[in-house]
Amino acid sequence: MHVAIVGSGPSGLYTADALARLWPDVEIDVFDRLPTPYGLVRGGIAPDHQSTKAVARAFERTLSRSGTRFLGNVEIGRDLSYEELKAAYDLVVFSIGAEIDRPLGIPGEHLRGVYGAAAFVGWYNGHPRHRDLDPLLDGKALAVIGNGNVALDVVRVLAKTLAELADSDICAHAAERIGAAHLRDLYLIGRRGPVEASFTPIELAELGELQRCDIIVDPAAVSAEVGPEVPEKEVKVRQRNLEILRSFAARVGDPKPMRVHILFNAAPVAVLGEERVTGLMFERTRVVEGRAEPTGERFELPVDTAIAAIGYLTGPLPGVPFDEKRGRFANDEGAIEPGVYAAGWCKHGPRGVVGTNRTDAGVLVKRIAEDFAANPPAGGKPGSREIDLLLRKRNVRVVEFAAWKRIDAAEIARALPPKPREKFVTAEELLAAAGD
Ligand SMILES: Cc1cc2nc3c(=O)[nH]c(=O)nc-3n(C[C@H](O)[C@H](O)[C@H](O)COP(=O)(O)OP(=O)(O)OC[C@H]3O[C@@H](n4cnc5c(N)ncnc54)[C@H](O)[C@@H]3O)c2cc1C
């Protein structure tokens, strides 16, 4: 059985793990377009959340299994086509995530100083594609639009002092810029109310621990209660969020040099400015049955930079059936075509934490096993043999697992303690560190 997994993030690697348990002799090639594995564990999860990133150790064991290969720096759709994968492997699983920022869809969003969270987070986390984002952090006010954990991450990283970031793996270029910024007011803005916010309580509470930052919440804005429309399993989390927000609203003490303002019930309707953002226009909303409804009342917020953290889309790949409306691969419970499946964010959209992908992978692999039992594959596919020939013919510089480990060791070796690693942030640097 020859298997190709496209994307070495959590969903791809948990799927590889589950497949290896199902079929101990399976040969798995895990492709990634980056020379580095682990997807958003490296390039998304906040640099000051090192304990969450430690899941990479388990993924390392998955990639070290004999019979599993890592083929980094190989982009499907560029270096190999969908048709070539289908011709070579009995089973193809796409797990390419959702790396494109969902647009705000309002006038002015293309002005200078407006960024999507995928790009901004990729910039501070050293994703080679976003290394040169060069975000404008020269003003006093910055808004983050979104009410999820990604929005919290962005605000927290910007609000921390360099001392607070010292034991994180934030990239040097980003730490330098954040350290030199003179931001005073950070706004965290949600379209809906505090009950609907999708923060997790631990991350929300963490905002309250920032050394140089006050958290400003209007007590009236957090007076709502969790209503009967909230699903039972969500009630505790929502109540805990409300408690934390109310504790922020009740705070007294000496003012700190920075402020995070948490605003609710404000839907962005326009980005203001001529060439560069100078402000945002919002319409106040009220929540009806969990949905934000406009009230007709508008207000403006002067800001120098705006970051939209409102969700992600998967980019289409030539030949792979795509659901344009939802921005992900067209699939039925993971099945794209016979022998082709989707896992993780490119299957169901950008939701869930790392661990969610593990549960999902188990369900997907059970489904694959059932499909293959009902319709056994014809067999006789060449697997890696054919793919290696194609890659060699096309002069693709494949970064295998041992080469990734050289990058890993070099990043750790060059970091100044207590920093755990200093990432290489361009393709050239990464390939140089990978060696021959
Ligand atoms: C900013 C941010 C912070 C987060 N923080 C946390 C957190 O603190 N804790 C937590 O539990 N979860 C967190 N999550 C959620 C978690 O990261 C996701 O659940 C998980 O990464 C989704 O896994 P995935 O495999 O579907 O996608 P990804 O992790 O995005 O992996 C996709 C992989 O596919 C590769 N790829 C893409 N296109 C191609 C192609 N054409 N050819 C080859 N390879 C390709 C990419 O390079 C990438 O390595 C966070 C998410 C984000 C966005």
PDBQT file of the ligand as one rigid body, heavy atoms in Angstrom, charges set to zero:
ROOT
HETATM    1  C1  LIG A 501      -2.522  31.560  14.358  1.00  0.00    +0.000 C 
HETATM    2  C2  LIG A 501      -2.966  30.212  14.878  1.00  0.00    +0.000 A 
HETATM    3  C3  LIG A 501      -2.686  29.870  16.189  1.00  0.00    +0.000 A 
HETATM    4  C4  LIG A 501      -3.100  28.629  16.682  1.00  0.00    +0.000 A 
HETATM    5  N1  LIG A 501      -2.810  28.323  17.979  1.00  0.00    +0.000 NA
HETATM    6  C5  LIG A 501      -3.171  27.116  18.469  1.00  0.00    +0.000 A 
HETATM    7  C6  LIG A 501      -2.848  26.783  19.829  1.00  0.00    +0.000 A 
HETATM    8  O1  LIG A 501      -2.269  27.583  20.575  1.00  0.00    +0.000 OA
HETATM    9  N2  LIG A 501      -3.211  25.538  20.270  1.00  0.00    +0.000 N 
HETATM   10  C7  LIG A 501      -3.850  24.627  19.468  1.00  0.00    +0.000 A 
HETATM   11  O2  LIG A 501      -4.110  23.499  19.896  1.00  0.00    +0.000 OA
HETATM   12  N3  LIG A 501      -4.182  24.937  18.174  1.00  0.00    +0.000 NA
HETATM   13  C8  LIG A 501      -3.864  26.152  17.668  1.00  0.00    +0.000 A 
HETATM   14  N4  LIG A 501      -4.182  26.473  16.384  1.00  0.00    +0.000 N 
HETATM   15  C9  LIG A 501      -4.933  25.491  15.565  1.00  0.00    +0.000 C 
HETATM   16  C10 LIG A 501      -4.016  24.438  14.921  1.00  0.00    +0.000 C 
HETATM   17  O3  LIG A 501      -2.840  25.041  14.485  1.00  0.00    +0.000 OA
HETATM   18  C11 LIG A 501      -4.768  23.732  13.778  1.00  0.00    +0.000 C 
HETATM   19  O4  LIG A 501      -5.833  22.979  14.347  1.00  0.00    +0.000 OA
HETATM   20  C12 LIG A 501      -3.921  22.781  12.950  1.00  0.00    +0.000 C 
HETATM   21  O5  LIG A 501      -2.650  23.301  12.634  1.00  0.00    +0.000 OA
HETATM   22  C13 LIG A 501      -4.625  22.418  11.627  1.00  0.00    +0.000 C 
HETATM   23  O6  LIG A 501      -3.865  21.412  11.025  1.00  0.00    +0.000 OA
HETATM   24  P1  LIG A 501      -3.816  21.141   9.451  1.00  0.00    +0.000 P 
HETATM   25  O7  LIG A 501      -2.901  19.974   9.305  1.00  0.00    +0.000 OA
HETATM   26  O8  LIG A 501      -5.183  21.006   8.907  1.00  0.00    +0.000 OA
HETATM   27  O9  LIG A 501      -3.182  22.449   8.767  1.00  0.00    +0.000 OA
HETATM   28  P2  LIG A 501      -1.748  23.124   8.882  1.00  0.00    +0.000 P 
HETATM   29  O10 LIG A 501      -1.219  23.046  10.253  1.00  0.00    +0.000 OA
HETATM   30  O11 LIG A 501      -1.912  24.467   8.284  1.00  0.00    +0.000 OA
HETATM   31  O12 LIG A 501      -0.791  22.252   7.935  1.00  0.00    +0.000 OA
HETATM   32  C14 LIG A 501      -0.879  22.337   6.545  1.00  0.00    +0.000 C 
HETATM   33  C15 LIG A 501       0.468  21.998   5.905  1.00  0.00    +0.000 C 
HETATM   34  O13 LIG A 501       0.287  21.820   4.502  1.00  0.00    +0.000 OA
HETATM   35  C16 LIG A 501       1.374  22.403   3.795  1.00  0.00    +0.000 C 
HETATM   36  N5  LIG A 501       0.947  22.718   2.431  1.00  0.00    +0.000 N 
HETATM   37  C17 LIG A 501       0.066  23.663   2.042  1.00  0.00    +0.000 A 
HETATM   38  N6  LIG A 501      -0.085  23.636   0.701  1.00  0.00    +0.000 NA
HETATM   39  C18 LIG A 501       0.706  22.644   0.217  1.00  0.00    +0.000 A 
HETATM   40  C19 LIG A 501       0.966  22.136  -1.084  1.00  0.00    +0.000 A 
HETATM   41  N7  LIG A 501       0.363  22.616  -2.170  1.00  0.00    +0.000 N 
HETATM   42  N8  LIG A 501       1.857  21.123  -1.215  1.00  0.00    +0.000 NA
HETATM   43  C20 LIG A 501       2.489  20.608  -0.110  1.00  0.00    +0.000 A 
HETATM   44  N9  LIG A 501       2.268  21.066   1.153  1.00  0.00    +0.000 NA
HETATM   45  C21 LIG A 501       1.366  22.057   1.319  1.00  0.00    +0.000 A 
HETATM   46  C22 LIG A 501       1.716  23.630   4.627  1.00  0.00    +0.000 C 
HETATM   47  O14 LIG A 501       3.035  24.100   4.380  1.00  0.00    +0.000 OA
HETATM   48  C23 LIG A 501       1.511  23.106   6.056  1.00  0.00    +0.000 C 
HETATM   49  O15 LIG A 501       2.710  22.571   6.575  1.00  0.00    +0.000 OA
HETATM   50  C24 LIG A 501      -3.798  27.707  15.851  1.00  0.00    +0.000 A 
HETATM   51  C25 LIG A 501      -4.100  28.077  14.542  1.00  0.00    +0.000 A 
HETATM   52  C26 LIG A 501      -3.686  29.315  14.052  1.00  0.00    +0.000 A 
HETATM   53  C27 LIG A 501      -4.027  29.710  12.652  1.00  0.00    +0.000 C 
ENDROOT
TORSDOF 0
